[in-house]
């Protein structure tokens, strides 16, 4: 675990309002990934910084047990052109704790790592938390994914 400062950024992607109760988030976020990949939405995002995919969690109604919005998309230089059916959001950045998970993406890697984050004694802000799926996440069987959790 390492503390890092994240600069403000913008993202364009697709989203779902969800909750961690009854494993609803696992199902809905998996469906969001399915839509993102099936429709090859990465190619439809204008002004991309690069092809890194961000899975971002924001608009928390409270802590991680309350509803929040999950956004799947890419960092962009500008929100001037948001395709129909997508949304664009700006985030102010700030202080974060970075952790990394390594393993099989198809075998609960993400959910299991979030469960361990939930058990950590972090002074969370619940503004915007995210995962980064870069080049090291391309091998689904041996992926490396960075997790960023906003802290006070």
Secondary structure, DSSP 8 states (H G I E B T S, - for coil): -EEEEE--EEEEEEEEEE-SGGGHHHHHHHHHHHHHHHTTGGGG-TTBS-S-EEEEEE--SSSTTS-EEEEEEEEES-SS---TT-EEEEE--EEEEEEEEEE-GGGTHHHHHHHHHHHS---B--SEEEEEE-GGGSSGGGEEEEEEEEB-
